[in-house]
Amino acid sequence: MPKEPKKTKAGSYGAEQIMVLEGLDPVRKRPGMYIGSTGPDGLHHLIWEVVDNSFDEVMASHAKEITVALNPDGSITVKDDGRGIPVDIHKQFKVSALELVMTRLHAGGKFGAADSGYKVSGGLHGVGVSVVNALSEWLEVVVERDGGMYSQRYERGVAKTKVKQIGKSRNNGTTITFMPDTTVFTTLDFEMKRILEHLRQQCYLTKGVRLMVVDKRTPPDRAYGFYFEGGIVSYVSHLNHSKHAKHETVFYVEKAVDAASVEVALQYTEDYAESLYAFTNNIFNPEGGSHVMGFRAAITRVLNVYARNKGILKEKDDNLSGDDVREGLTVVISIKIPEPQFEGQTKAKLGNPEVRGYVETVVNEALATYLEEHPSDATAILGKCILAQRARAAARAARDTVLRKGALEGFTLPGKLADCSTRDTEVSEIYIVEGDSAGGSAKQGRDREFQAILPLRGKILNVERARLDKMLGNNEIKSLVIAFGTNIGEMFDISKLRYNRIIIMTDADVDGAHIRTLLLTLFYRYFPQLILEGHVFIAQPPLFRVAKGKDVRYAFSDAERDAIVAEFLKMKEDASKVKKSAAKDEAPEEEATETTASTDESGGEVTKVGGVSIQRYKGLGEMNPDQLWETTMNPANRVMKLVTIDDAQSADETFDILMGSDVAPRKKFIQTHAKQANLDV
Ligand code: 0RA
């Protein structure tokens, strides 16, 4: 039974308010339950968990600055200037509150206690910093509070020292340094790009926070700072920076309703697609939920009322539809509520029904005022919506013929699709392959019982800048939609999906990366459900074939290639040693140890190092059908990457910059990311 300490009188926060539930054994037994995984996602989650607590201090107006450092020894330091974790002795447990917070699951004043000073906090979703402690080889915390500086050290969640005063301090704050436990995580590689992306987003959501990230792993140190005075207004501007805005002033509202706070920022662009980012307590909700429903209802209503009042819509005109007011809209919705309930596959859809009304009311009122106060912005926005309405009506006829009158329906599967034999959609798979030559290898290499191959010729359309009717005029896209069987747009029906797995298989070069990006963007925009329900994968073909005689291995990275080559060379050395000791007087065979490069029959580049041949695959076409099957398509051997909505979304953002209509940001992006550009998914 969880023990609950006695309630204290109202007033200052004391150790007594901390509820103690249980120790950390469950965390070490089943880390995945607490941080999702023990791979890269889980590893990075450790940082998010600690930083969330610091953000809570900022949101409660107790802190202004956060610093995250990646240290040379592989540990991470997170420092904030908040109140500092309380260090006083807990009356019931006779240990420091700090030790309870760090060594007990759910210990802390943030869970449900209305009088704890944490009415609304991002950390509500967090599992607590004790989880990070449990999964760290060691962790050291320094608290500055009440004039003193205190510290404690733990190993794998167990206190190794008492809470000691180590000095005096006139500041307040918490500094946590932790070393992730090698025996728990499959990788200890922190990725700067991922850290910066996540923290940048969190900073947009927490107006006024100053956050520094310092990479001290290899000299010289590199520091990155985020400070967004405008909060989500800055976020909207950032999202639109490579697009053309339709109007100048970003709409913004922030309002408290009951125990909730609602914040919305939006701006229209000349694009066709909508970019909507919804958050609850700073958690991204890719599937939307009640806040998004409230927002959509409000914006549709307000724009229609305004258009009628100003005579922009005449009596005979139809109302603007939800789709009409979404075209080209960039919007960030951020709400904070005490007890969020999430639903859906990824637990990323907000459930709380009361929130719909909160958001609807706030946006109704504030957007109507904005339109009155910013008449030129209002004219531009309504102009865009009316245009969308007309274009949509005109397109409808064209689309109807494509969508409804058969072209997409049913029996006319594309000629280039090599379908599988089975009709069991639980096991069937479709490989989307770049080009006819790779398509040929894949067709010959596949297991035709359950694997279908669809080769794409040439580039698919940039869906970002085309309406549905134009998209469906594109043969590659039409083939995809027909092959999937799901239809698209309003007619989309996931129950008609003809394959359980949709696997994107492209070359490991820039063109391949581009096609992959285009496909991910298409999926993200038009088939998000396929991603959310885990149907979309990226094949991982090997980059190298390393062979010594009949012993053939495949490598998926440079490091793996080097390891295999080293192993082969060592084996050879060992073999020749054995030979030498068996027949001492026999002269050892002469072996060529110099490196030679040549080109093999299929055009691939082959390098030879001391009898080991290394073939670099530049394209799938260079692999013969057997090799492709063995390495990339055989379910027994292959490794595939499951596409998450985050992957698809960031593909889309990268894509925006690469393909956007502005040349300047595009140039900048390509220059700064030239090295990664070909590997980014
Ligand atoms: C429990 C209670 C209080 C603050 C914190 C924890 C706290 C935790 C972390 C983790 C990183 N930085 C942090 N800052 C604060 C409330 C303290 C009070 O009322 O004085």
Boltz pocket constraint, residues with backbone or C-beta under 6 A from the ligand:
constraints:
  - pocket:
      binder: B
      contacts: [[A, 13], [A, 50], [A, 53], [A, 54], [A, 57], [A, 80], [A, 82], [A, 83], [A, 84], [A, 85], [A, 86], [A, 101], [A, 108], [A, 109], [A, 116], [A, 117], [A, 129], [A, 174]]
      max_distance: 6.0
